[in-house]
Amino acid sequence: MKPKDKETVVGAGAVGLAIARRLAERDGTSTLLIERHGAVGTETSSRNSEVIHAGLYYGPTSLKTHLCLKGKQMMYDLCKKQNIPYRNTKKWILSQNAQQHEELVKTHDFAKSIGVPIHFIPLSEAHAREPDVRVEEAVLESPTTGIVDSHTYMSYLESDFQSKGGDMACRTSVESVEPLASGSQGWKIQTKSPSSSSETTWITADTLINSAGLAAVPLSNSILPYSRHVKPYFAKGSYYSYSAPTPRPKTLVYPAPTTGAAGLGTHLTIDMTGAIRFGPDVEWVDDPNDLSVNESRLPAALEEIETYLPSIQREKVGLDYSGIRPKLGEGGAVWKGNGDGFLDFVIREEEGFEGFVNLLGIESPGLTSSLAIAEMVDGLLYK
């Protein structure tokens, strides 16, 4: 299929940036990336754990699994090629009793079944490598998990997108969208920016990609008929800093996955400086703009942290930041079988709306999957 003349991507988080960059590579296209904030990646993309996920939790046939596995390798390859800071930290998932061990065995067997490297390590080895980490039953190690400097990654995507001729429109909100002949004749997009005061600007596009993250569902609902509307859910996760020099593990540490939980537990992650942090927890909120860290949740977080890091100095754990994940329900973050409420990514060209690609519920592992998602969207438009 020949390239569309004008492509518009709404939302300049990690996924929107990756999509716009990919589309801008095509000859004969004009790609516009619209972002309502003054800079790229200021919402979910910059308020997360910055983990490059291995793909252990999302079921055998989900988009999350397919795109995470592909995106993980693409992410590592790009970081190496472009000198984007990253580290292959590895990850431990811990069990403290027999019941939790059963969950680890399920995770191990599933990972093996889809070809993801994973193995149990002896407790003696675990204690030697990370003496401050408490583990009573078993340690499951994921050797392909890592971390990435998400800000440098997004800065690279933005720069590369613009070097390919792409155009950025920051501080620009989408006010309304009008499909022309159900999209077959393109799209009219009404935008507004602070510099234009109360005036709005209409632009036209051949394709419209909704990668608006926390605002993706409202934008989708403004375009699709009522029968196809969905309800947005917002899961706020608070993160906690740690200011003491010890303990300071060098491996990511996660508790055993809990059936039905909306997250992966209050885990220990590391940034590129080696500093550790804890989180996120899960707090359902109605306002996607409420980024305050809830101090009342700290005691529960400390209790969970002490199950695997008992020598933590409680008074050195402080409130850090929070991020909000766009979800499509309160289902679990870990796939447990058909009908278990697990929520997958939604990435599709909407039937009856030519050239409209919708991306909904793009939460974890969205950062890891971003380059693979971009490839998928390109394939949907140019199949």
Summary of the structure (lengths in Angstrom):
residues: 383
radius of gyration: 21.2
end to end distance: 6.8
largest distance: 67.2
contacts: 1309
relative contact order: 0.21
helix: 32%
strand: 26%
